[in-house]
Amino acid sequence: MNAVHDTMARQGLVRPRDGRMLGGVCAGLGRRFGLDPWIARLLFVVILFVIPGSQILIYPVLWLLMPSEETVYSPQTPPAPPTTW
């Protein structure tokens, strides 16, 4: 699962902390493709009307696969203190 999270994070597919409505999937997709989150949500709903049902399955899968922004960009270890000579 970490390999999938790493791959998506490298491609810019992360769920942002800001702008989330439910899980942040549409906001993350909008950010990745240069769209406002509201436009991404609107496109999601329009596609839901055109191809019924597929997004109901895709959204939870992306919610699980897309890493959250705070887990991707948070430091794993604190920085080492500066050394003085």
PyMOL Python script that loads the backbone (N, CA, C, O; Angstrom):
from pymol import cmd

cmd.read_pdbstr("""\
ATOM      1  N   MET A   1       0.814  -1.188   0.000  1.00  0.00           N
ATOM      2  CA  MET A   1       0.000   0.000   0.000  1.00  0.00           C
ATOM      3  C   MET A   1       0.865   1.262   0.000  1.00  0.00           C
ATOM      4  O   MET A   1       0.499   2.272  -0.601  1.00  0.00           O
ATOM      5  N   ASN A   2       2.022   1.197   0.684  1.00  0.00           N
ATOM      6  CA  ASN A   2       2.914   2.352   0.705  1.00  0.00           C
ATOM      7  C   ASN A   2       3.482   2.640  -0.675  1.00  0.00           C
ATOM      8  O   ASN A   2       3.728   3.798  -1.010  1.00  0.00           O
ATOM      9  N   ALA A   3       3.694   1.610  -1.478  1.00  0.00           N
ATOM     10  CA  ALA A   3       4.209   1.823  -2.831  1.00  0.00           C
ATOM     11  C   ALA A   3       3.190   2.584  -3.667  1.00  0.00           C
ATOM     12  O   ALA A   3       3.558   3.450  -4.460  1.00  0.00           O
ATOM     13  N   VAL A   4       1.910   2.264  -3.493  1.00  0.00           N
ATOM     14  CA  VAL A   4       0.859   2.968  -4.223  1.00  0.00           C
ATOM     15  C   VAL A   4       0.789   4.416  -3.766  1.00  0.00           C
ATOM     16  O   VAL A   4       0.661   5.318  -4.593  1.00  0.00           O
ATOM     17  N   HIS A   5       0.872   4.653  -2.459  1.00  0.00           N
ATOM     18  CA  HIS A   5       0.857   6.013  -1.929  1.00  0.00           C
ATOM     19  C   HIS A   5       2.040   6.816  -2.456  1.00  0.00           C
ATOM     20  O   HIS A   5       1.886   7.977  -2.833  1.00  0.00           O
ATOM     21  N   ASP A   6       3.219   6.200  -2.483  1.00  0.00           N
ATOM     22  CA  ASP A   6       4.413   6.890  -2.976  1.00  0.00           C
ATOM     23  C   ASP A   6       4.278   7.237  -4.451  1.00  0.00           C
ATOM     24  O   ASP A   6       4.640   8.335  -4.872  1.00  0.00           O
ATOM     25  N   THR A   7       3.757   6.300  -5.235  1.00  0.00           N
ATOM     26  CA  THR A   7       3.583   6.550  -6.668  1.00  0.00           C
ATOM     27  C   THR A   7       2.607   7.694  -6.907  1.00  0.00           C
ATOM     28  O   THR A   7       2.870   8.575  -7.727  1.00  0.00           O
ATOM     29  N   MET A   8       1.490   7.686  -6.200  1.00  0.00           N
ATOM     30  CA  MET A   8       0.503   8.752  -6.375  1.00  0.00           C
ATOM     31  C   MET A   8       1.057  10.090  -5.902  1.00  0.00           C
ATOM     32  O   MET A   8       0.797  11.120  -6.525  1.00  0.00           O
ATOM     33  N   ALA A   9       1.805  10.088  -4.826  1.00  0.00           N
ATOM     34  CA  ALA A   9       2.387  11.325  -4.321  1.00  0.00           C
ATOM     35  C   ALA A   9       3.384  11.903  -5.321  1.00  0.00           C
ATOM     36  O   ALA A   9       3.426  13.118  -5.519  1.00  0.00           O
ATOM     37  N   ARG A  10       4.188  11.045  -5.953  1.00  0.00           N
ATOM     38  CA  ARG A  10       5.134  11.521  -6.974  1.00  0.00           C
ATOM     39  C   ARG A  10       4.424  12.131  -8.169  1.00  0.00           C
ATOM     40  O   ARG A  10       4.946  13.048  -8.804  1.00  0.00           O
ATOM     41  N   GLN A  11       3.230  11.625  -8.481  1.00  0.00           N
ATOM     42  CA  GLN A  11       2.461  12.147  -9.605  1.00  0.00           C
ATOM     43  C   GLN A  11       1.629  13.370  -9.223  1.00  0.00           C
ATOM     44  O   GLN A  11       0.958  13.952 -10.075  1.00  0.00           O
ATOM     45  N   GLY A  12       1.667  13.760  -7.961  1.00  0.00           N
ATOM     46  CA  GLY A  12       0.931  14.928  -7.510  1.00  0.00           C
ATOM     47  C   GLY A  12      -0.496  14.634  -7.098  1.00  0.00           C
ATOM     48  O   GLY A  12      -1.290  15.559  -6.925  1.00  0.00           O
ATOM     49  N   LEU A  13      -0.834  13.379  -6.938  1.00  0.00           N
ATOM     50  CA  LEU A  13      -2.185  13.009  -6.532  1.00  0.00           C
ATOM     51  C   LEU A  13      -2.229  12.798  -5.023  1.00  0.00           C
ATOM     52  O   LEU A  13      -2.019  11.690  -4.530  1.00  0.00           O
ATOM     53  N   VAL A  14      -2.502  13.872  -4.306  1.00  0.00           N
ATOM     54  CA  VAL A  14      -2.644  13.815  -2.858  1.00  0.00           C
ATOM     55  C   VAL A  14      -3.936  14.516  -2.465  1.00  0.00           C
ATOM     56  O   VAL A  14      -4.413  15.410  -3.164  1.00  0.00           O
ATOM     57  N   ARG A  15      -4.490  14.097  -1.341  1.00  0.00           N
ATOM     58  CA  ARG A  15      -5.696  14.745  -0.818  1.00  0.00           C
ATOM     59  C   ARG A  15      -5.259  15.912   0.054  1.00  0.00           C
ATOM     60  O   ARG A  15      -4.643  15.702   1.099  1.00  0.00           O
ATOM     61  N   PRO A  16      -5.567  17.148  -0.360  1.00  0.00           N
ATOM     62  CA  PRO A  16      -5.077  18.313   0.385  1.00  0.00           C
ATOM     63  C   PRO A  16      -5.761  18.468   1.739  1.00  0.00           C
ATOM     64  O   PRO A  16      -6.859  17.961   1.967  1.00  0.00           O
ATOM     65  N   ARG A  17      -5.080  19.182   2.625  1.00  0.00           N
ATOM     66  CA  ARG A  17      -5.668  19.492   3.934  1.00  0.00           C
ATOM     67  C   ARG A  17      -6.759  20.533   3.802  1.00  0.00           C
ATOM     68  O   ARG A  17      -7.787  20.457   4.475  1.00  0.00           O
ATOM     69  N   ASP A  18      -6.535  21.507   2.934  1.00  0.00           N
ATOM     70  CA  ASP A  18      -7.489  22.598   2.748  1.00  0.00           C
ATOM     71  C   ASP A  18      -8.371  22.307   1.543  1.00  0.00           C
ATOM     72  O   ASP A  18      -7.914  21.749   0.546  1.00  0.00           O
ATOM     73  N   GLY A  19      -9.636  22.690   1.644  1.00  0.00           N
ATOM     74  CA  GLY A  19     -10.547  22.538   0.522  1.00  0.00           C
ATOM     75  C   GLY A  19     -11.274  21.214   0.467  1.00  0.00           C
ATOM     76  O   GLY A  19     -11.955  20.927  -0.517  1.00  0.00           O
ATOM     77  N   ARG A  20     -11.146  20.401   1.500  1.00  0.00           N
ATOM     78  CA  ARG A  20     -11.842  19.116   1.516  1.00  0.00           C
ATOM     79  C   ARG A  20     -13.329  19.325   1.781  1.00  0.00           C
ATOM     80  O   ARG A  20     -13.720  20.190   2.566  1.00  0.00           O
ATOM     81  N   MET A  21     -14.144  18.523   1.118  1.00  0.00           N
ATOM     82  CA  MET A  21     -15.562  18.485   1.439  1.00  0.00           C
ATOM     83  C   MET A  21     -15.873  17.167   2.139  1.00  0.00           C
ATOM     84  O   MET A  21     -16.445  17.157   3.229  1.00  0.00           O
ATOM     85  N   LEU A  22     -15.504  16.082   1.528  1.00  0.00           N
ATOM     86  CA  LEU A  22     -15.741  14.774   2.122  1.00  0.00           C
ATOM     87  C   LEU A  22     -14.389  14.125   2.432  1.00  0.00           C
ATOM     88  O   LEU A  22     -13.970  14.073   3.589  1.00  0.00           O
ATOM     89  N   GLY A  23     -13.727  13.644   1.419  1.00  0.00           N
ATOM     90  CA  GLY A  23     -12.437  12.994   1.638  1.00  0.00           C
ATOM     91  C   GLY A  23     -11.283  13.729   0.993  1.00  0.00           C
ATOM     92  O   GLY A  23     -10.125  13.399   1.248  1.00  0.00           O
ATOM     93  N   GLY A  24     -11.571  14.718   0.163  1.00  0.00           N
ATOM     94  CA  GLY A  24     -10.522  15.472  -0.493  1.00  0.00           C
ATOM     95  C   GLY A  24     -10.109  14.924  -1.842  1.00  0.00           C
ATOM     96  O   GLY A  24      -9.140  15.402  -2.432  1.00  0.00           O
ATOM     97  N   VAL A  25     -10.830  13.924  -2.344  1.00  0.00           N
ATOM     98  CA  VAL A  25     -10.460  13.314  -3.622  1.00  0.00           C
ATOM     99  C   VAL A  25     -10.642  14.305  -4.766  1.00  0.00           C
ATOM    100  O   VAL A  25      -9.731  14.488  -5.573  1.00  0.00           O
ATOM    101  N   CYS A  26     -11.797  14.942  -4.847  1.00  0.00           N
ATOM    102  CA  CYS A  26     -12.042  15.898  -5.938  1.00  0.00           C
ATOM    103  C   CYS A  26     -11.109  17.100  -5.837  1.00  0.00           C
ATOM    104  O   CYS A  26     -10.633  17.604  -6.853  1.00  0.00           O
ATOM    105  N   ALA A  27     -10.845  17.561  -4.613  1.00  0.00           N
ATOM    106  CA  ALA A  27      -9.914  18.678  -4.428  1.00  0.00           C
ATOM    107  C   ALA A  27      -8.506  18.276  -4.870  1.00  0.00           C
ATOM    108  O   ALA A  27      -7.794  19.074  -5.479  1.00  0.00           O
ATOM    109  N   GLY A  28      -8.105  17.046  -4.565  1.00  0.00           N
ATOM    110  CA  GLY A  28      -6.792  16.563  -4.984  1.00  0.00           C
ATOM    111  C   GLY A  28      -6.687  16.398  -6.488  1.00  0.00           C
ATOM    112  O   GLY A  28      -5.669  16.750  -7.084  1.00  0.00           O
ATOM    113  N   LEU A  29      -7.740  15.861  -7.111  1.00  0.00           N
ATOM    114  CA  LEU A  29      -7.740  15.731  -8.570  1.00  0.00           C
ATOM    115  C   LEU A  29      -7.750  17.097  -9.238  1.00  0.00           C
ATOM    116  O   LEU A  29      -7.070  17.315 -10.240  1.00  0.00           O
ATOM    117  N   GLY A  30      -8.530  18.018  -8.671  1.00  0.00           N
ATOM    118  CA  GLY A  30      -8.558  19.373  -9.219  1.00  0.00           C
ATOM    119  C   GLY A  30      -7.202  20.045  -9.134  1.00  0.00           C
ATOM    120  O   GLY A  30      -6.767  20.692 -10.087  1.00  0.00           O
ATOM    121  N   ARG A  31      -6.533  19.897  -8.008  1.00  0.00           N
ATOM    122  CA  ARG A  31      -5.209  20.490  -7.845  1.00  0.00           C
ATOM    123  C   ARG A  31      -4.219  19.876  -8.831  1.00  0.00           C
ATOM    124  O   ARG A  31      -3.413  20.589  -9.430  1.00  0.00           O
ATOM    125  N   ARG A  32      -4.278  18.562  -8.999  1.00  0.00           N
ATOM    126  CA  ARG A  32      -3.353  17.868  -9.905  1.00  0.00           C
ATOM    127  C   ARG A  32      -3.508  18.329 -11.343  1.00  0.00           C
ATOM    128  O   ARG A  32      -2.520  18.473 -12.064  1.00  0.00           O
ATOM    129  N   PHE A  33      -4.758  18.565 -11.767  1.00  0.00           N
ATOM    130  CA  PHE A  33      -5.017  18.949 -13.155  1.00  0.00           C
ATOM    131  C   PHE A  33      -5.216  20.442 -13.336  1.00  0.00           C
ATOM    132  O   PHE A  33      -5.620  20.884 -14.411  1.00  0.00           O
ATOM    133  N   GLY A  34      -4.938  21.232 -12.299  1.00  0.00           N
ATOM    134  CA  GLY A  34      -4.983  22.681 -12.414  1.00  0.00           C
ATOM    135  C   GLY A  34      -6.389  23.257 -12.425  1.00  0.00           C
ATOM    136  O   GLY A  34      -6.628  24.295 -13.042  1.00  0.00           O
ATOM    137  N   LEU A  35      -7.320  22.596 -11.752  1.00  0.00           N
ATOM    138  CA  LEU A  35      -8.700  23.059 -11.686  1.00  0.00           C
ATOM    139  C   LEU A  35      -9.038  23.495 -10.265  1.00  0.00           C
ATOM    140  O   LEU A  35      -8.452  23.018  -9.293  1.00  0.00           O
ATOM    141  N   ASP A  36      -9.992  24.411 -10.170  1.00  0.00           N
ATOM    142  CA  ASP A  36     -10.528  24.778  -8.877  1.00  0.00           C
ATOM    143  C   ASP A  36     -11.268  23.566  -8.310  1.00  0.00           C
ATOM    144  O   ASP A  36     -11.873  22.813  -9.072  1.00  0.00           O
ATOM    145  N   PRO A  37     -11.234  23.360  -6.996  1.00  0.00           N
ATOM    146  CA  PRO A  37     -11.934  22.194  -6.437  1.00  0.00           C
ATOM    147  C   PRO A  37     -13.423  22.161  -6.775  1.00  0.00           C
ATOM    148  O   PRO A  37     -13.986  21.084  -6.969  1.00  0.00           O
ATOM    149  N   TRP A  38     -14.061  23.313  -6.847  1.00  0.00           N
ATOM    150  CA  TRP A  38     -15.496  23.323  -7.168  1.00  0.00           C
ATOM    151  C   TRP A  38     -15.752  22.874  -8.599  1.00  0.00           C
ATOM    152  O   TRP A  38     -16.757  22.217  -8.871  1.00  0.00           O
ATOM    153  N   ILE A  39     -14.867  23.217  -9.504  1.00  0.00           N
ATOM    154  CA  ILE A  39     -15.013  22.762 -10.893  1.00  0.00           C
ATOM    155  C   ILE A  39     -14.808  21.250 -10.959  1.00  0.00           C
ATOM    156  O   ILE A  39     -15.526  20.558 -11.680  1.00  0.00           O
ATOM    157  N   ALA A  40     -13.835  20.737 -10.213  1.00  0.00           N
ATOM    158  CA  ALA A  40     -13.603  19.288 -10.185  1.00  0.00           C
ATOM    159  C   ALA A  40     -14.824  18.564  -9.621  1.00  0.00           C
ATOM    160  O   ALA A  40     -15.207  17.510 -10.127  1.00  0.00           O
ATOM    161  N   ARG A  41     -15.433  19.118  -8.584  1.00  0.00           N
ATOM    162  CA  ARG A  41     -16.642  18.508  -8.017  1.00  0.00           C
ATOM    163  C   ARG A  41     -17.797  18.547  -8.999  1.00  0.00           C
ATOM    164  O   ARG A  41     -18.549  17.581  -9.130  1.00  0.00           O
ATOM    165  N   LEU A  42     -17.931  19.669  -9.686  1.00  0.00           N
ATOM    166  CA  LEU A  42     -18.998  19.805 -10.686  1.00  0.00           C
ATOM    167  C   LEU A  42     -18.802  18.798 -11.814  1.00  0.00           C
ATOM    168  O   LEU A  42     -19.762  18.159 -12.245  1.00  0.00           O
ATOM    169  N   LEU A  43     -17.579  18.650 -12.294  1.00  0.00           N
ATOM    170  CA  LEU A  43     -17.293  17.649 -13.325  1.00  0.00           C
ATOM    171  C   LEU A  43     -17.585  16.242 -12.824  1.00  0.00           C
ATOM    172  O   LEU A  43     -18.079  15.403 -13.578  1.00  0.00           O
ATOM    173  N   PHE A  44     -17.285  15.982 -11.566  1.00  0.00           N
ATOM    174  CA  PHE A  44     -17.574  14.681 -10.970  1.00  0.00           C
ATOM    175  C   PHE A  44     -19.070  14.388 -11.029  1.00  0.00           C
ATOM    176  O   PHE A  44     -19.472  13.284 -11.397  1.00  0.00           O
ATOM    177  N   VAL A  45     -19.896  15.371 -10.667  1.00  0.00           N
ATOM    178  CA  VAL A  45     -21.350  15.187 -10.679  1.00  0.00           C
ATOM    179  C   VAL A  45     -21.867  15.061 -12.101  1.00  0.00           C
ATOM    180  O   VAL A  45     -22.740  14.234 -12.362  1.00  0.00           O
ATOM    181  N   VAL A  46     -21.350  15.861 -13.028  1.00  0.00           N
ATOM    182  CA  VAL A  46     -21.789  15.780 -14.431  1.00  0.00           C
ATOM    183  C   VAL A  46     -21.459  14.406 -15.004  1.00  0.00           C
ATOM    184  O   VAL A  46     -22.283  13.803 -15.691  1.00  0.00           O
ATOM    185  N   ILE A  47     -20.266  13.916 -14.725  1.00  0.00           N
ATOM    186  CA  ILE A  47     -19.887  12.587 -15.215  1.00  0.00           C
ATOM    187  C   ILE A  47     -20.752  11.510 -14.560  1.00  0.00           C
ATOM    188  O   ILE A  47     -21.049  10.488 -15.179  1.00  0.00           O
ATOM    189  N   LEU A  48     -21.151  11.737 -13.318  1.00  0.00           N
ATOM    190  CA  LEU A  48     -22.040  10.794 -12.643  1.00  0.00           C
ATOM    191  C   LEU A  48     -23.375  10.683 -13.362  1.00  0.00           C
ATOM    192  O   LEU A  48     -23.958   9.600 -13.415  1.00  0.00           O
ATOM    193  N   PHE A  49     -23.872  11.791 -13.919  1.00  0.00           N
ATOM    194  CA  PHE A  49     -25.118  11.747 -14.681  1.00  0.00           C
ATOM    195  C   PHE A  49     -24.930  11.084 -16.040  1.00  0.00           C
ATOM    196  O   PHE A  49     -25.835  10.417 -16.541  1.00  0.00           O
ATOM    197  N   VAL A  50     -23.754  11.269 -16.634  1.00  0.00           N
ATOM    198  CA  VAL A  50     -23.495  10.695 -17.953  1.00  0.00           C
ATOM    199  C   VAL A  50     -23.227   9.195 -17.854  1.00  0.00           C
ATOM    200  O   VAL A  50     -23.770   8.410 -18.632  1.00  0.00           O
ATOM    201  N   ILE A  51     -22.392   8.802 -16.900  1.00  0.00           N
ATOM    202  CA  ILE A  51     -22.044   7.390 -16.694  1.00  0.00           C
ATOM    203  C   ILE A  51     -22.456   7.037 -15.262  1.00  0.00           C
ATOM    204  O   ILE A  51     -21.627   7.100 -14.354  1.00  0.00           O
ATOM    205  N   PRO A  52     -23.708   6.671 -15.048  1.00  0.00           N
ATOM    206  CA  PRO A  52     -24.180   6.445 -13.678  1.00  0.00           C
ATOM    207  C   PRO A  52     -23.475   5.287 -12.971  1.00  0.00           C
ATOM    208  O   PRO A  52     -23.254   4.221 -13.546  1.00  0.00           O
ATOM    209  N   GLY A  53     -23.134   5.530 -11.720  1.00  0.00           N
ATOM    210  CA  GLY A  53     -22.619   4.473 -10.860  1.00  0.00           C
ATOM    211  C   GLY A  53     -21.120   4.321 -10.789  1.00  0.00           C
ATOM    212  O   GLY A  53     -20.599   3.880  -9.764  1.00  0.00           O
ATOM    213  N   SER A  54     -20.418   4.667 -11.828  1.00  0.00           N
ATOM    214  CA  SER A  54     -18.979   4.408 -11.816  1.00  0.00           C
ATOM    215  C   SER A  54     -18.259   5.235 -10.757  1.00  0.00           C
ATOM    216  O   SER A  54     -17.324   4.744 -10.125  1.00  0.00           O
ATOM    217  N   GLN A  55     -18.678   6.472 -10.557  1.00  0.00           N
ATOM    218  CA  GLN A  55     -18.001   7.328  -9.588  1.00  0.00           C
ATOM    219  C   GLN A  55     -18.277   6.884  -8.156  1.00  0.00           C
ATOM    220  O   GLN A  55     -17.464   7.119  -7.262  1.00  0.00           O
ATOM    221  N   ILE A  56     -19.411   6.248  -7.941  1.00  0.00           N
ATOM    222  CA  ILE A  56     -19.714   5.750  -6.606  1.00  0.00           C
ATOM    223  C   ILE A  56     -18.682   4.699  -6.195  1.00  0.00           C
ATOM    224  O   ILE A  56     -18.379   4.555  -5.011  1.00  0.00           O
ATOM    225  N   LEU A  57     -18.151   3.978  -7.154  1.00  0.00           N
ATOM    226  CA  LEU A  57     -17.112   2.984  -6.872  1.00  0.00           C
ATOM    227  C   LEU A  57     -15.714   3.597  -6.895  1.00  0.00           C
ATOM    228  O   LEU A  57     -14.850   3.218  -6.104  1.00  0.00           O
ATOM    229  N   ILE A  58     -15.499   4.538  -7.798  1.00  0.00           N
ATOM    230  CA  ILE A  58     -14.170   5.122  -7.974  1.00  0.00           C
ATOM    231  C   ILE A  58     -13.779   6.008  -6.795  1.00  0.00           C
ATOM    232  O   ILE A  58     -12.631   5.970  -6.351  1.00  0.00           O
ATOM    233  N   TYR A  59     -14.720   6.808  -6.279  1.00  0.00           N
ATOM    234  CA  TYR A  59     -14.401   7.750  -5.213  1.00  0.00           C
ATOM    235  C   TYR A  59     -13.826   7.049  -3.967  1.00  0.00           C
ATOM    236  O   TYR A  59     -12.764   7.450  -3.491  1.00  0.00           O
ATOM    237  N   PRO A  60     -14.493   6.021  -3.427  1.00  0.00           N
ATOM    238  CA  PRO A  60     -13.898   5.374  -2.241  1.00  0.00           C
ATOM    239  C   PRO A  60     -12.562   4.702  -2.518  1.00  0.00           C
ATOM    240  O   PRO A  60     -11.697   4.662  -1.643  1.00  0.00           O
ATOM    241  N   VAL A  61     -12.382   4.173  -3.724  1.00  0.00           N
ATOM    242  CA  VAL A  61     -11.102   3.550  -4.062  1.00  0.00           C
ATOM    243  C   VAL A  61      -9.997   4.604  -4.079  1.00  0.00           C
ATOM    244  O   VAL A  61      -8.915   4.383  -3.535  1.00  0.00           O
ATOM    245  N   LEU A  62     -10.274   5.758  -4.710  1.00  0.00           N
ATOM    246  CA  LEU A  62      -9.283   6.829  -4.718  1.00  0.00           C
ATOM    247  C   LEU A  62      -9.047   7.379  -3.312  1.00  0.00           C
ATOM    248  O   LEU A  62      -7.929   7.771  -2.979  1.00  0.00           O
ATOM    249  N   TRP A  63     -10.082   7.411  -2.497  1.00  0.00           N
ATOM    250  CA  TRP A  63      -9.941   7.883  -1.121  1.00  0.00           C
ATOM    251  C   TRP A  63      -8.939   7.000  -0.370  1.00  0.00           C
ATOM    252  O   TRP A  63      -8.141   7.496   0.426  1.00  0.00           O
ATOM    253  N   LEU A  64      -8.986   5.714  -0.625  1.00  0.00           N
ATOM    254  CA  LEU A  64      -8.053   4.798   0.027  1.00  0.00           C
ATOM    255  C   LEU A  64      -6.651   4.871  -0.575  1.00  0.00           C
ATOM    256  O   LEU A  64      -5.658   4.775   0.146  1.00  0.00           O
ATOM    257  N   LEU A  65      -6.570   5.041  -1.896  1.00  0.00           N
ATOM    258  CA  LEU A  65      -5.274   4.993  -2.567  1.00  0.00           C
ATOM    259  C   LEU A  65      -4.509   6.311  -2.539  1.00  0.00           C
ATOM    260  O   LEU A  65      -3.278   6.307  -2.502  1.00  0.00           O
ATOM    261  N   MET A  66      -5.223   7.442  -2.556  1.00  0.00           N
ATOM    262  CA  MET A  66      -4.547   8.741  -2.562  1.00  0.00           C
ATOM    263  C   MET A  66      -4.078   9.076  -1.151  1.00  0.00           C
ATOM    264  O   MET A  66      -4.883   9.095  -0.220  1.00  0.00           O
ATOM    265  N   PRO A  67      -2.793   9.339  -0.985  1.00  0.00           N
ATOM    266  CA  PRO A  67      -2.313   9.679   0.360  1.00  0.00           C
ATOM    267  C   PRO A  67      -2.775  11.074   0.760  1.00  0.00           C
ATOM    268  O   PRO A  67      -2.985  11.942  -0.087  1.00  0.00           O
ATOM    269  N   SER A  68      -2.925  11.270   2.041  1.00  0.00           N
ATOM    270  CA  SER A  68      -3.273  12.584   2.561  1.00  0.00           C
ATOM    271  C   SER A  68      -2.043  13.471   2.525  1.00  0.00           C
ATOM    272  O   SER A  68      -0.917  12.998   2.681  1.00  0.00           O
ATOM    273  N   GLU A  69      -2.266  14.751   2.322  1.00  0.00           N
ATOM    274  CA  GLU A  69      -1.151  15.690   2.191  1.00  0.00           C
ATOM    275  C   GLU A  69      -0.281  15.728   3.447  1.00  0.00           C
ATOM    276  O   GLU A  69       0.939  15.856   3.347  1.00  0.00           O
ATOM    277  N   GLU A  70      -0.886  15.620   4.613  1.00  0.00           N
ATOM    278  CA  GLU A  70      -0.079  15.696   5.832  1.00  0.00           C
ATOM    279  C   GLU A  70       0.808  14.475   6.015  1.00  0.00           C
ATOM    280  O   GLU A  70       1.850  14.578   6.663  1.00  0.00           O
ATOM    281  N   THR A  71       0.436  13.327   5.471  1.00  0.00           N
ATOM    282  CA  THR A  71       1.304  12.156   5.590  1.00  0.00           C
ATOM    283  C   THR A  71       2.428  12.195   4.568  1.00  0.00           C
ATOM    284  O   THR A  71       3.488  11.611   4.793  1.00  0.00           O
ATOM    285  N   VAL A  72       2.211  12.872   3.452  1.00  0.00           N
ATOM    286  CA  VAL A  72       3.232  12.929   2.403  1.00  0.00           C
ATOM    287  C   VAL A  72       4.285  13.965   2.723  1.00  0.00           C
ATOM    288  O   VAL A  72       5.476  13.704   2.560  1.00  0.00           O
ATOM    289  N   TYR A  73       3.869  15.138   3.179  1.00  0.00           N
ATOM    290  CA  TYR A  73       4.798  16.243   3.343  1.00  0.00           C
ATOM    291  C   TYR A  73       5.257  16.469   4.773  1.00  0.00           C
ATOM    292  O   TYR A  73       5.997  17.418   5.032  1.00  0.00           O
ATOM    293  N   SER A  74       4.840  15.629   5.704  1.00  0.00           N
ATOM    294  CA  SER A  74       5.312  15.805   7.077  1.00  0.00           C
ATOM    295  C   SER A  74       6.685  15.165   7.222  1.00  0.00           C
ATOM    296  O   SER A  74       6.940  14.099   6.660  1.00  0.00           O
ATOM    297  N   PRO A  75       7.551  15.799   7.958  1.00  0.00           N
ATOM    298  CA  PRO A  75       8.900  15.224   8.111  1.00  0.00           C
ATOM    299  C   PRO A  75       8.850  13.936   8.912  1.00  0.00           C
ATOM    300  O   PRO A  75       8.134  13.840   9.910  1.00  0.00           O
ATOM    301  N   GLN A  76       9.604  12.960   8.476  1.00  0.00           N
ATOM    302  CA  GLN A  76       9.644  11.667   9.148  1.00  0.00           C
ATOM    303  C   GLN A  76      10.510  11.734  10.408  1.00  0.00           C
ATOM    304  O   GLN A  76      10.173  11.145  11.435  1.00  0.00           O
ATOM    305  N   THR A  77      11.608  12.446  10.318  1.00  0.00           N
ATOM    306  CA  THR A  77      12.500  12.592  11.469  1.00  0.00           C
ATOM    307  C   THR A  77      12.814  14.068  11.642  1.00  0.00           C
ATOM    308  O   THR A  77      12.873  14.807  10.659  1.00  0.00           O
ATOM    309  N   PRO A  78      13.012  14.500  12.856  1.00  0.00           N
ATOM    310  CA  PRO A  78      13.355  15.915  13.050  1.00  0.00           C
ATOM    311  C   PRO A  78      14.727  16.204  12.473  1.00  0.00           C
ATOM    312  O   PRO A  78      15.588  15.324  12.442  1.00  0.00           O
ATOM    313  N   PRO A  79      14.939  17.428  12.016  1.00  0.00           N
ATOM    314  CA  PRO A  79      16.242  17.761  11.456  1.00  0.00           C
ATOM    315  C   PRO A  79      17.332  17.716  12.525  1.00  0.00           C
ATOM    316  O   PRO A  79      17.087  18.000  13.697  1.00  0.00           O
ATOM    317  N   ALA A  80      18.514  17.361  12.101  1.00  0.00           N
ATOM    318  CA  ALA A  80      19.646  17.293  13.022  1.00  0.00           C
ATOM    319  C   ALA A  80      20.051  18.702  13.423  1.00  0.00           C
ATOM    320  O   ALA A  80      19.966  19.619  12.605  1.00  0.00           O
ATOM    321  N   PRO A  81      20.487  18.895  14.651  1.00  0.00           N
ATOM    322  CA  PRO A  81      20.920  20.230  15.066  1.00  0.00           C
ATOM    323  C   PRO A  81      22.188  20.619  14.314  1.00  0.00           C
ATOM    324  O   PRO A  81      23.006  19.765  13.971  1.00  0.00           O
ATOM    325  N   PRO A  82      22.338  21.893  14.069  1.00  0.00           N
ATOM    326  CA  PRO A  82      23.545  22.333  13.328  1.00  0.00           C
ATOM    327  C   PRO A  82      24.814  22.091  14.169  1.00  0.00           C
ATOM    328  O   PRO A  82      24.823  22.229  15.392  1.00  0.00           O
ATOM    329  N   THR A  83      25.839  21.735  13.469  1.00  0.00           N
ATOM    330  CA  THR A  83      27.113  21.495  14.160  1.00  0.00           C
ATOM    331  C   THR A  83      27.976  22.747  14.035  1.00  0.00           C
ATOM    332  O   THR A  83      27.985  23.404  12.994  1.00  0.00           O
ATOM    333  N   THR A  84      28.681  23.061  15.077  1.00  0.00           N
ATOM    334  CA  THR A  84      29.587  24.209  15.044  1.00  0.00           C
ATOM    335  C   THR A  84      31.005  23.713  15.234  1.00  0.00           C
ATOM    336  O   THR A  84      31.244  22.812  16.038  1.00  0.00           O
ATOM    337  N   TRP A  85      31.923  24.273  14.525  1.00  0.00           N
ATOM    338  CA  TRP A  85      33.335  23.867  14.613  1.00  0.00           C
ATOM    339  C   TRP A  85      34.088  24.885  15.361  1.00  0.00           C
ATOM    340  O   TRP A  85      35.295  24.742  15.552  1.00  0.00           O
TER     341      TRP A  85
END
""", "prot")
cmd.dss("prot")
cmd.show_as("cartoon", "prot")
cmd.util.cbc("prot")
cmd.orient("prot")
